[in-house]
């Protein structure tokens, strides 16, 4: 079986190398056979305005120089790999052997765990997971939010060559863009198809969170945590949002699980997967660096606090982790090579690398932490937020022997996060801390378990825990569903009636008309215009002399702001606005000329 597996691995490896080589040959040798004017014509065709002002002869010459540099780097790397092929072959043979080993280990652990778990516990786990999947499935067809629509319109709907080499805005979460492009190419451009990769990642994240907390705190705390994150509106939103945040959370918890396994047994496959998942997380969103800071602290701090302290073990483990994180960095550079070469990421790089004065960062930090807490508990009444705060404090600072990792986990989050923020000198957006929400839920579960620990030795403890989980999970999930807080309290603002407005305008619009809208209404409208074959040229590129002008107002916006956003001074003499349609959160106006 092992020999057959090695042969299979060689075939798969050869196929991957062939495909990667084909892509790189096309990408890096292409410019030698392409002239500026031919490429300019192609880029103008896919530009929303019909002409790309950024793509100039100077830009092309700079890009061509970078192509040659990266081509040399690829050739050098290929030669090095060729010279070291026997060592590389030996290494991947070991990785495959360790893959078989860890696969058998996982299978035996899962088999033993299932055998030990009561039927009631298994049913509870199944109910919580199935209902969590169901509510996420329900929101797959929710109206597309602004950032989702913007990402799809400008990146995921384009060819992969354009989508993966254009980082003109931080909205382009490249790994998600790749998966969304594949999903929509196969299944169409519906909301559910755009969100499908994030949906599956969200389900895997639920399982990863459960696995991690079961490994460090046992099955009861794990199922309580699963119940808390399964129905939370904030967690559901980002688990069904066509963005890269859920992938960052998934890769973070997978790496944390790998670290826990590596404490007990050395396995080269797990080390290699740490590098791969770190790279994919950074490819999704560069803020994965916060996750890696937490991983490093979580890996090293418990070893440093062991008594007696084993410096040889600490040095070996730290060295391994550093080596594979560097490998992850190399893989990340390879993945971002199209961005580095084309130079279409300079604006995003400037945004990501902007620094604030250190005194402003320190001043705004408490407010930012408070905003994160309010976002995570956004659908809760004030008394519930207070209870959660107390439970978190109890879970972190009043742990007992069964909850001994609480404070270490808290420190592993706090210390590297503060260091990175102070070095970066920038307060990250609250959504960048999405990956920590399950840990927050875990701390709440730890606080709950402190009150239930005394009952552990009593008969019926299983049923009591199950009753607590179901009594909290099911009613709160029904409450969340009725409140529809996932739509009403979304951090990513949008025009909820964008689809309804688009369908209303469809019979009215021609290619000679103009539609004016302002962020966050414009991107969702552009998406639905494209989906329902509505002429959208007047929405993207204003007509000089339109036949009719329509204005879509999100009810929170002013008419003046919409005119300014569309670079218009306002109504001309003799013109007025007439409301022709009203939806839940939008009003459609038509500009009427009283002189006609």
C-alpha positions in Angstrom: 0.0 0.0 0.0 2.8 2.4 0.9 4.6 1.7 -2.5 1.3 2.3 -4.4 0.8 5.5 -2.4 4.3 6.7 -3.3 3.6 6.0 -7.0 0.3 7.8 -6.8 2.0 10.7 -5.0 4.6 10.9 -7.8 1.9 11.1 -10.4 0.0 13.8 -8.6 3.2 15.7 -7.9 4.2 15.5 -11.6 0.8 16.8 -12.6 1.0 19.7 -10.2 4.5 20.6 -11.3 3.4 20.5 -15.0 0.4 22.7 -14.4 2.4 25.2 -12.3 5.2 25.3 -14.9 2.6 25.8 -17.6 1.1 28.8 -15.7 4.5 30.3 -15.0 5.7 29.8 -18.6 2.6 31.5 -19.9 2.8 34.3 -17.2 6.5 35.0 -17.3 7.4 34.3 -20.9 4.2 35.9 -22.3 5.6 39.4 -22.3 8.4 38.4 -24.6 5.9 37.7 -27.3 3.4 40.5 -26.5 3.8 44.2 -27.4 2.4 47.2 -25.5 -0.3 48.1 -28.0 -1.8 44.6 -28.3 -2.0 44.3 -24.5 -3.3 47.9 -24.1 -6.2 47.0 -26.4 -7.1 43.9 -24.4 -7.0 45.7 -21.1 -9.1 48.6 -22.4 -11.8 46.0 -23.4 -12.1 44.7 -19.8 -11.9 48.2 -18.2 -15.2 49.4 -16.8 -14.6 52.9 -18.4 -13.5 51.5 -21.7 -9.9 52.8 -21.3 -7.3 52.0 -18.6 -5.4 55.2 -17.8 -3.0 53.4 -15.5 -1.6 51.1 -18.2 0.9 53.3 -19.9 4.1 52.6 -21.9 6.2 53.4 -18.8 4.0 51.1 -16.7 4.5 48.3 -19.3 8.3 48.8 -19.4 8.5 48.6 -15.6 6.3 45.5 -15.6 8.4 43.9 -18.3 11.6 44.5 -16.2 10.0 42.8 -13.2 8.9 39.9 -15.5 12.6 39.3 -16.4 13.7 39.5 -12.8 11.1 36.9 -11.7 11.8 34.7 -14.7 15.5 34.6 -13.6 14.4 33.8 -10.0 12.2 30.9 -11.3 15.0 29.5 -13.4 17.4 29.7 -10.5 14.9 28.0 -8.2 14.3 25.3 -10.8 18.0 24.6 -11.1 18.4 24.4 -7.3 15.4 22.0 -7.1 16.9 19.9 -9.9 20.3 19.6 -8.0 18.6 18.8 -4.8 16.0 16.4 -6.3 17.1 13.4 -4.4 16.8 15.2 -1.0 13.4 16.7 -2.0 12.2 13.2 -3.1 13.4 11.8 0.3 11.7 14.6 2.2 8.3 14.2 0.5 8.5 10.4 0.9 8.8 11.1 4.6 5.9 13.6 4.5 3.8 11.0 2.8 4.7 8.4 5.5 3.8 10.8 8.2 0.6 11.6 6.4 -0.4 7.9 6.6 0.7 7.9 10.3 -1.3 10.9 11.3 -4.3 9.7 9.3 -4.3 6.4 11.2 -3.8 8.3 14.5 -6.8 10.6 13.8 -8.9 7.6 12.8 -8.1 5.8 16.1 -8.7 8.9 18.2 -12.1 9.6 16.5 -13.1 6.0 16.9 -12.2 6.0 20.6 -13.9 9.3 21.2 -17.2 8.2 19.5 -17.1 5.0 21.6 -16.7 6.9 24.8 -19.4 9.5 24.0 -22.9 8.8 25.1 -25.7 8.6 22.5 -27.2 11.7 24.0 -24.0 13.7 23.5 -23.6 12.5 19.9 -27.2 13.6 19.2 -26.6 17.0 20.8 -23.4 17.5 18.7 -25.3 16.5 15.6 -28.3 18.7 16.3 -26.1 21.8 17.0 -24.0 21.2 13.8 -27.0 20.5 11.6 -29.0 23.5 12.8 -25.8 25.7 12.4 -25.4 24.5 8.8 -29.1 25.0 8.1 -29.2 28.7 9.3 -26.1 29.4 7.2 -27.7 27.7 4.2 -30.8 29.9 4.7 -28.7 33.1 4.4 -26.8 32.0 1.2 -29.3 33.8 -0.9 -29.5 37.0 1.2 -29.0 40.2 -0.8 -25.4 40.7 -1.7 -23.6 43.2 0.5 -21.4 46.0 -0.8 -18.0 44.4 -0.3 -19.2 41.1 -1.7 -20.6 42.8 -4.8 -17.6 45.0 -5.2 -15.2 42.0 -5.1 -17.3 40.0 -7.5 -17.8 42.9 -10.0 -14.2 43.9 -10.1 -12.3 40.7 -9.5 -14.0 37.3 -9.2 -16.1 37.8 -12.4 -13.0 38.6 -14.4 -10.5 36.2 -16.0 -8.1 34.6 -13.5 -5.2 36.3 -15.1 -6.7 39.7 -14.3 -8.3 38.7 -10.9 -5.1 37.2 -9.4 -2.8 39.9 -10.7 -4.8 43.0 -9.6 -4.6 44.1 -6.0 -5.8 47.6 -6.7 -8.0 47.5 -3.6 -7.7 45.4 -0.3 -11.2 44.0 -1.1 -9.5 41.5 -3.4 -9.0 38.6 -1.0 -7.1 36.6 -3.6 -7.6 33.0 -2.3 -11.4 33.6 -2.0 -11.4 35.3 -5.4 -9.8 32.2 -6.9 -12.4 29.9 -5.3 -15.4 32.2 -6.1 -14.3 32.5 -9.7 -14.2 28.7 -10.0 -17.6 28.4 -8.2 -19.4 31.0 -10.4 -17.8 29.6 -13.6 -19.3 26.2 -12.8 -22.6 27.1 -11.1 -23.6 30.6 -12.4 -23.5 34.0 -10.9 -26.2 33.6 -8.2 -25.6 34.9 -4.7 -25.4 31.3 -3.4 -22.7 30.4 -5.9 -20.6 33.4 -5.0 -20.9 32.5 -1.3 -20.4 28.8 -1.7 -16.7 28.7 -0.9 -17.2 30.8 2.2 -20.1 28.6 3.3 -18.1 25.4 3.1 -15.2 27.1 4.9 -17.6 28.2 7.6 -18.8 24.7 8.2 -15.2 23.4 8.4 -14.4 26.3 10.8 -17.2 25.1 13.1 -15.7 21.6 13.2 -12.1 23.0 13.6 -13.2 25.1 16.6 -14.9 22.1 18.2 -11.8 19.9 17.6 -9.4 22.5 19.1 -11.4 23.1 22.3 -12.0 19.4 22.7 -8.3 18.8 22.5 -7.4 21.3 25.2 -10.5 21.4 27.4 -12.6 18.2 26.8 -15.8 17.3 25.0 -18.3 19.2 27.3 -16.7 22.6 26.9 -16.2 22.0 23.1 -19.9 21.3 22.5 -20.9 24.4 24.6 -18.5 26.5 22.5 -20.0 25.0 19.3 -23.5 25.9 20.5 -22.4 29.5 21.2 -20.7 30.2 17.8 -23.3 28.1 15.9 -26.1 30.7 16.3 -24.2 34.0 16.7 -25.3 36.5 14.1 -21.8 37.9 13.7 -20.3 34.5 13.1 -23.1 33.4 10.7 -22.7 36.6 8.7 -19.0 36.1 8.1 -19.5 32.4 7.5 -21.8 33.2 4.6 -20.0 36.3 3.4 -18.1 36.1 0.0 -14.9 37.4 1.6 -11.7 35.9 2.9 -12.2 36.3 6.6 -13.7 32.9 7.2 -10.7 31.3 5.5 -8.3 33.1 7.8 -10.2 31.8 10.8 -10.2 28.2 9.3 -6.5 28.2 8.6 -5.8 29.7 12.1 -7.6 27.0 13.9 -6.2 24.2 11.7 -2.7 25.4 12.6 -3.5 25.6 16.3 -4.7 22.0 16.1 -1.5 21.0 14.3 0.6 22.7 17.1 -1.3 20.8 19.8 -0.7 17.5 17.9 3.0 18.3 17.4 3.4 18.7 21.2 2.6 15.0 21.6 4.2 13.5 18.4 6.6 14.8 15.8 5.1 14.6 12.3 6.7 16.2 9.2 3.3 16.2 7.3 1.8 18.5 10.0 4.8 20.8 9.9 4.5 21.0 6.1 0.8 21.8 6.4 1.5 24.6 8.9 3.6 26.2 6.1 0.9 25.6 3.5 -2.0 26.9 5.6 0.0 30.0 6.8 0.7 30.8 3.1 -2.9 30.3 2.1 -4.1 32.5 5.0 -1.7 35.2 3.9 -2.9 34.8 0.3 -6.5 35.2 1.5 -5.8 38.3 3.6 -2.4 39.7 4.7 -3.8 40.3 8.2 -3.3 36.5 8.7 0.0 37.8 10.3 -2.0 38.5 13.5 -3.0 34.8 13.6 0.6 33.7 13.1 1.7 35.9 16.0 -0.9 34.1 18.2 0.3 30.7 16.9 3.9 31.5 17.7 3.1 32.6 21.2 0.8 29.6 21.8 3.4 27.2 20.6 6.3 28.7 22.7 4.8 30.1 26.0 3.6 26.8 27.4 6.9 25.1 26.7 8.8 28.0 28.3 6.7 27.7 31.5 7.1 23.9 31.8 8.9 22.7 34.9 11.6 21.4 34.7 12.3 23.6 31.7 13.7 21.6 28.7 15.7 24.1 26.7 16.6 21.5 24.1 13.0 20.8 23.4 12.1 24.5 23.3 15.0 25.2 20.9 14.0 22.3 18.6 10.3 23.1 18.5 11.0 26.9 18.0 13.5 26.2 15.3 11.0 23.8 13.5 8.2 26.4 13.7 10.4 29.2 12.5 11.7 27.1 9.5 8.2 26.1 8.4 6.9 29.7 8.8 9.7 30.9 6.6 8.7 28.2 4.1 5.2 29.6 4.3 6.6 33.0 3.6 8.4 31.7 0.5 5.1 30.1 -0.7 3.3 33.3 -0.1 5.8 35.3 -2.2 5.3 32.8 -5.1 1.5 33.1 -4.8 1.8 36.9 -4.8 4.3 36.9 -7.7 1.6 38.1 -10.3 0.8 41.1 -8.0 4.5 42.0 -7.5 5.2 41.8 -11.2 2.2 43.7 -12.6 2.4 46.4 -9.9 -1.4 46.5 -9.6 -1.0 46.4 -5.8 0.7 49.7 -5.1 -2.5 51.4 -3.8 -3.5 48.5 -1.6 0.1 48.3 -0.2 0.0 51.9 0.6 -3.2 51.5 2.6 -2.0 48.4 4.4 1.4 50.0 5.3 0.1 53.4 6.4 1.3 54.3 9.9 -0.2 56.5 12.6 1.6 58.4 15.4 2.1 56.0 18.3 0.3 58.3 20.8 -2.9 58.1 18.6 -2.6 54.3 18.4 -2.4 54.0 22.2 -5.2 56.5 22.7 -7.6 54.7 20.3 -6.7 51.2 21.3 -9.2 50.9 24.3 -12.0 52.2 22.0 -11.1 49.7 19.3 -11.2 46.8 21.8 -14.6 48.0 23.0 -15.9 48.1 19.4 -14.8 44.5 18.9 -16.7 43.4 22.0 -19.8 45.3 20.9 -19.6 43.8 17.4 -19.2 40.2 18.7 -22.3 40.7 21.0 -24.2 43.0 18.6 -27.6 41.1 18.8 -27.5 40.8 22.6 -29.3 43.0 25.1 -27.1 44.9 27.6 -27.7 42.5 30.4 -26.5 39.6 28.2 -23.4 41.5 27.3 -22.7 42.0 31.0 -23.1 38.3 31.7 -20.8 37.4 28.9 -18.1 39.8 30.2 -18.3 38.2 33.7 -18.1 34.7 32.3 -15.1 35.7 30.1 -13.3 37.1 33.2 -14.1 34.0 35.2 -13.0 31.7 32.4 -9.7 33.4 31.9 -8.7 34.3 35.5 -10.4 31.8 37.7 -9.5 28.5 36.0 -8.8 25.3 37.8 -6.7 22.3 36.8 -9.1 21.1 34.1 -9.0 24.7 32.6 -5.3 25.3 33.1 -4.7 26.6 29.5 -7.1 29.6 29.8 -4.7 32.2 30.9 -2.0 31.0 28.6 -4.3 31.2 25.7 -5.4 34.7 26.7 -1.7 35.8 27.0 -0.9 34.2 23.6 -3.6 36.4 22.1 -2.9 39.6 23.9 0.9 39.9 23.8 1.6 39.3 20.1 -1.4 41.3 19.0 -0.3 44.3 21.0 3.3 44.0 19.7 2.1 43.8 16.1 -0.2 46.7 16.5 2.5 48.9 18.1 5.1 47.9 15.5 2.6 48.4 12.6 1.3 51.6 14.3 -2.2 51.1 13.0 -5.5 50.0 14.5 -6.9 47.2 12.3 -10.5 47.1 11.3 -12.7 45.2 13.7 -13.5 42.5 11.2 -9.8 41.6 11.0 -10.2 40.0 14.5 -13.0 37.7 13.3 -10.7 34.7 13.8 -10.6 35.4 17.6 -14.4 35.3 18.1 -14.5 31.5 18.6 -11.8 32.0 21.3 -14.0 34.6 23.0 -16.9 32.1 22.9 -14.5 29.5 24.3 -13.7 31.8 27.2 -17.5 32.2 27.9 -17.8 28.4 27.8 -15.0 28.1 30.3 -16.8 30.5 32.7 -20.0 28.5 32.3 -18.1 25.2 33.0 -16.7 26.6 36.3 -20.3 26.6 37.6 -21.0 23.1 36.3 -17.7 21.4 37.4 -19.1 20.5 40.8 -21.8 18.4 39.2 -19.3 16.4 37.1 -19.2 13.4 39.3 -23.0 13.2 39.7 -25.2 10.9 37.8 -26.9 12.5 34.8 -24.1 15.1 34.2 -24.2 14.3 30.4 -27.9 15.1 30.2 -27.5 18.2 32.3 -24.9 19.6 29.9 -26.9 18.7 26.9 -30.0 20.4 28.4 -28.0 23.5 29.0 -26.7 23.6 25.4 -30.0 22.9 23.8 -31.9 25.3 26.1 -29.5 28.1 25.1 -28.8 27.2 21.5 -32.3 26.5 20.0 -34.3 29.5 21.5 -31.4 31.9 20.7 -31.2 30.6 17.1 -34.9 31.1 16.7 -34.5 34.6 18.1 -31.7 35.4 15.7 -33.7 34.1 12.8 -36.8 36.2 13.7 -34.7 39.3 14.3 -32.8 38.9 11.1 -30.0 40.7 12.8 -27.5 39.2 10.2 -29.0 41.6 7.7 -30.1 44.6 9.9 -26.9 44.7 12.0 -24.3 43.8 9.3 -21.0 45.5 9.6 -20.8 45.6 5.8 -23.5 48.1 4.8 -25.5 47.5 1.6 -28.7 48.3 -0.3 -31.0 45.4 0.9 -33.5 46.3 -1.9 -30.9 46.3 -4.7 -32.4 43.2 -6.4 -35.9 44.6 -6.1 -34.9 48.0 -7.4 -33.0 46.4 -10.3 -36.0 44.4 -11.4 -38.2 47.5 -11.2 -35.8 49.5 -13.4 -35.2 46.7 -15.9 -38.2 47.5 -18.2 -37.5 51.2 -17.9 -33.8 51.4 -18.8 -32.1 51.6 -22.1 -28.4 51.9 -23.0 -29.0 55.7 -23.3 -30.2 56.2 -19.7 -28.2 57.0 -16.6 -28.6 55.7 -13.1 -27.0 57.5 -10.2 -26.2 55.8 -6.9 -23.7 56.2 -4.0 -21.7 53.7 -2.0 -22.9 51.3 -0.6 -25.8 51.1 -3.1 -23.8 51.3 -6.3 -21.9 48.0 -6.2 -24.9 45.8 -5.4 -26.9 47.6 -8.2 -24.0 46.9 -10.6 -24.1 43.2 -9.7 -27.8 42.8 -10.1 -27.8 44.9 -13.3 -25.3 42.4 -14.7 -27.1 39.4 -13.4 -30.4 40.4 -15.0 -28.9 41.8 -18.2 -29.9 45.3 -17.5 -27.9 48.0 -19.3 -25.3 49.1 -16.8 -23.1 51.3 -18.8 -25.0 54.4 -17.6 -24.4 53.2 -14.0 -20.6 52.7 -14.4 -19.7 55.2 -17.0 -22.0 58.3 -17.0 -23.5 59.2 -20.4 -22.7 62.8 -21.5 -26.3 63.4 -22.7 -28.5 60.7 -21.2 -32.1 60.3 -22.4 -33.4 59.7 -18.8 -31.7 60.1 -15.4 -32.7 57.9 -12.5 -31.5 58.3 -8.9 -31.4 55.5 -6.4 -31.3 56.8 -2.8 -30.5 54.6 0.2 -32.8 56.1 2.8 -29.9 57.0 5.1 -28.3 59.1 2.3 -28.9 62.6 1.2 -29.7 63.6 -2.4 -26.9 66.1 -2.4 -24.4 63.4 -1.4 -25.5 61.2 -4.3 -25.0 64.0 -6.8 -21.5 64.8 -5.3 -20.5 61.1 -5.5 -21.5 61.1 -9.2 -19.5 64.3 -9.8 -22.6 66.3 -10.5 -23.4 69.8 -9.1 -27.2 69.0 -8.7 -30.4 69.6 -10.5 -30.3 72.1 -13.4 -32.9 74.9 -13.6 -36.3 73.6 -14.5 -35.5 70.1 -13.3 -37.0 68.3 -10.3 -37.0 64.8 -8.7 -40.1 62.7 -8.8 -40.3 59.6 -6.6 -41.4 56.7 -8.8 -40.7 53.7 -6.5 -40.1 53.0 -2.8 -38.7 49.8 -1.3 -37.7 48.9 2.2 -34.5 50.8 2.4 -34.5 52.7 -1.0 -36.3 55.3 -3.0 -36.0 55.5 -6.8 -36.3 59.0 -8.3 -36.6 60.2 -11.9 -35.2 63.5 -13.0 -38.1 65.4 -14.6 -37.6 68.5 -16.8 -40.5 70.8 -16.1 -39.8 72.8 -19.4 -40.6 69.8 -21.6 
